[in-house]
């Protein structure tokens, strides 16, 4: 997605605790970018409602928070051509940078060098779009939403994406959360596995009532 004159599509910037995955509980500033290359029916993010800001404005707003951990999410952050400039500036300012992506398109190598933690959440609904030549093949974490019969997809992503951690996330559809389905799938995926087991990742920020 092209940006006009270095401008960045921003949904919101806020400070909270990471609610999912390996870094659950970590204080961080969240920079949520607008726009996405997918349209998951259960998505809980208003990624099409955004303000278009200058790069300097984004940096200044993030700098109002004392926390130096920054998580860039979306929508889909890796579709933004302007992300490279932001990564460079935030790294020079001493930020630890995490990026959350659906993994369809791997970040260019200069971007990847500035990302401290890459969390990939492939979407089974769009399995046919995951092309080995373009998708993320190495990450710190893989997190898959259990939005149906996703066992074969999980096994495929486990083989195709090398990561330190693998998680299943229950799907939240209008307040109905299929935790039991996710737990049952954990058992099937982990049967006989002694290392790098799949773990459960809940949206603890929703359970705890924080943003």
Buried (B, 14 or more C-beta within 10 A) or exposed (E): BEBEEEBBBBBBBEBBBBBBBBBBEBBBBBBBBBBBBBEBEEBEBEBEEBEEBEBEBBBEBBEEBEBBBBBBBBBBBBBBEBBBBBBBBBBEEEBBBBBBBBBBBBBEEEBBEBBBBBBBBBBBBBEEBBEEEEBBBEBBBBBBBBBEEBBEBBEBBBEBBEBEBBBBBBBBEEEEBBBEBBEEBBEEBBEEEEEEEBBBBBBBBBEEEEE
